[in-house]
Amino acid sequence: MFRETLLPHNSGSSASFSDVLFDLNPTPMWVYDVETLRFLKVNDASIAAYGYSRGQFLAMTILDIRPPEDRDDVAAWAAARDTSQAFRSTGSWKHRRSDGLLIDVDVANSSRISYEGRAAILAMSFDVTEQNDRIDELETHRAALQQAQEAGNLGGFMMDVQQGTFHLAGLLVGVYGRKEIPLSEAAAEIARVWDPSDASEGERLMRSFERFESYDGEFRMALDGEMRWFHGRTSVVRDSDGKPTGIVGFAGDVTDRKAEADRLYALAFTDAATGLPNRASLFEHVERSGFTFAALVLMRVTWVAEASHRSQQARMRTASAIAAKLQRLAPEDALVFRYSENTFAILTKRTERVRVPVALAKRIIVAFERPVSEGCDAEYVVIPTIGVAVAEGSGCSIEKVALRAEAALHEAQRSPDGVAFYTAELEKVHDRRATIERNLRHAIAQQRVGVVYQPILSLKTGRIAGAEALMRWDCPGIGPVPPSEFIAIAEESGVILRLGEWILHAACLEARSWQLRGLGRLRIAINVSPRQVEQREFVRLVLSACEDVGLDPCDVELEITERVMMDRDGPAVRNLEALRRRGVRVSVDDFGTGYSALSYLESVPLDAVKLDRAFVAAVGEGAFQGEIAASVIRLAHARGLTVVGEGIETESQVAWLRANGCDEGQGFLFARPMEGDDFQALVRRSQSDIFAVLAAATPELQTA
């Protein structure tokens, strides 16, 4: 409830104004001498609105900002005015800016005050030019002025204790329906137009009036039957002895500004596709609301669909369907977020039921065993992977729990059922990952990632056709890290883009050095990640790497994964097509181990297929495995593709691959990955050793 009365403080009539009043108020204000009409003080808003410097203002009178034809009227008004009257509007006037432009203003004057020993008046100026221009076409000048005051978004007021009255101007006249309010009615009047939900803010404003304190805040008041947001500021008026005699201030309608702020907030904290709050909102909500969370459940999704249903619009519809499903599965008091493009989060509230996160993870796995179709134009198979972290006591921060949930999610990708819970053991795994990522960034910047080369041989001639560039790295404090581990971390962290660009340049430089040393035009095969291939600049980066060292693009082969083949209409495929037109070869690595089908070979721009080592290892174990591999070779040849067998370790594997038409091969049987200098030495030597291995497995080579 608002206080019912406002106790006035009676004091002398002489008043001076602090600089704070002028600094705070965005409304042009000035103090002028009662006798000479000369400006004694102006605020920054006056200088900005009128264009005169402070020095120019102080050398002028209030007549100098009026058009010549109005000066006599102003002088007559000044001579006849009653300076004992309280702060009130003096009507609508024309004012002249420094550039000569005339503006329409409403001016309000205070009663006589004392400023630096002079009798003076405080004036406030409200620019209504735009409103008048807009309304003049519709109504008479009198009606136009009234409507302009109501349509404006700024109002001023002065609480005059001596007169016992609030004097209003501008927008506030439209709010309260009058220009003056007795102090005894102020509390009731404020309560009448104030939004009840802002009662505490109303109490604060009333206390500032009673205690003669400045105020700065936002609140809601009724205007034309609608609750609108206002921003108000006040400053205290004091006499020459420093005693308060009143309060002057302004209130502006900021409803539209707040609506725009809310819109920007929604953009920053809401996922556009699903309408769910995003990752930033998760952290912000916990910090702002004090939400007592028990656990964070992260679900990363992989979804599978036919090529015709893989557009961006389809992804958005699928994401919305997944979000709707998770909201139904989540406990009633839990919160659902879209954590990243492929990851959703459920924040459960603290409860006595400690098994809630476990039960929730199980429900999610079961629920997504059925394809998602709600709101979609087709059924989508969604494969969830879930990581769960439980808060340890009330002091466990959301940031720490999130890091633990991410570590559990990473572990869940290797779990048979796709679910992992954070444990102390995972802390070590997470620390290792963080150490690898941090040191990998430094290693790339300092070019301390090693490159080795594994020969690729023709299975028809036994001659070296080229080499595959492979990365090797010793992590400080850890030692050698398998490429499968640090490359996966690079993918997840985004470092893969820098890493991939570096090895691209390093491999091209090495291949060119082979040519300059007379080794011939050996092909260099370079693995590229899906994230690299999808980049807009990827084509330029590849061609620049070749051009910088003088290497023909025809001597470069890019090895992609099956994941790149999934989106046949995406940017990755378009980039590969552009590179193939420039002569760059493209092969798919580890073919047969992912989720692509043989039909992809007919629609994706490829030059070669590399049979995964699992196929090569199984060719001698049974007719079924051998027939699958043979089918891949036949189909690839029908497409005009070269087939490369990977991971060859036995002579029987060589014999089978040659018998079934496999074109090339690589593996430990021939040579392990080696330094660039060792590879050069191998090529320079007679290849009889390698040839002999092939000849022992395939006697017909002895006459090749």
Secondary structure by P-SEA (a helix, b strand, c coil): ccccbbbbbbbccccccccccccccccccbbbbccccccccccaaaaaaccccaaaaaaccccccccccaaaaaaaaaaacccccccccccbbbbbccccbbbbbbbbbbcbbbccccbbbbbbbbbaaaaaaaccccccaaaaaaaaaaaccbbbbbbcccccbbbbccccccccccccccccaaaaaaaacccccaaaaaaaaaaaaaabbbbbbcccccccccbbbbbbbbbbbbcccccccccccccccaaaaaaaaaaaaaaaccccccccccaaaaaaaaaaccccccbbbbbbbbbbbccccccaaaaaaaaaaaaaaaaaaccccbbbbcccccbbbbbbccccccaaaaaaaaaaaaaaccccccccccccbbbbbbbbbbbccccccaaaaaaaaaaaaaaaaacccccccccaaaaaaaaaaaaaaaaaaaaaaaccbbbbbbbbbccccccccbbbbbbbbbccccccccaaaaaaaaaaacaaaaaaaaaaaaaaaaaaaaaaacccbbbbbbbbccccccccaaaaaaaaaaaaaccccccbbbbbccccccccccaaaaaaaaaaaabbbbbbcccccccccccccccccccbbbccaaaaacccccaaaaaaaaaaaaaaaaabbbbbbcccccaaaaaaaaaacccccccccccccccaaaaaaaaaccaaaaaaaaaaaccccccc
